[in-house]
Amino acid sequence: MSLTETIREHVREHRSGMLTDLLFALVWVTGVTVLFDVLNGPQWAYYLCLGAGVVAYYGFFASLEAAREQ
C-alpha cells in the first residue's frame, strides 16, 4: 500500500473526528484571539490561554464520553 493510499484510508476512517477537532481548534483560537484583542491582555497570557485549549479539548471530549456512557 502506498503512502497516498494509506493517507486516504486514514482520512476516510476518521473524517468526522478530524472535522470535529478542526472546528474545536478554530473556535478556541478565534475566541481567545477576540478576547485578547478586546482586553489587550499580555502576550504571555494569550499564549497560556491558547495552550489551555489542549486541556480544554481533552476535558470537553472526556466529559462527552462520560455523558454517553451513563
C-alpha positions, 0 to 999 in steps of 0.5 A, a space after each residue: 500500500 502506498 503512502 497516498 493510499 494509506 493517507 486516504 484510508 486514514 482520512 476516510 476512517 476518521 473524517 468526522 473526528 478530524 472535522 470535529 477537532 478542526 472546528 474545536 481548534 478554530 473556535 478556541 483560537 478565534 475566541 481567545 484571539 477576540 478576547 485578547 484583542 478586546 482586553 489587550 491582555 499580555 502576550 504571555 497570557 494569550 499564549 497560556 490561554 491558547 495552550 489551555 485549549 489542549 486541556 480544554 479539548 481533552 476535558 470537553 471530549 472526556 466529559 462527552 464520553 462520560 455523558 454517553 456512557 451513563 
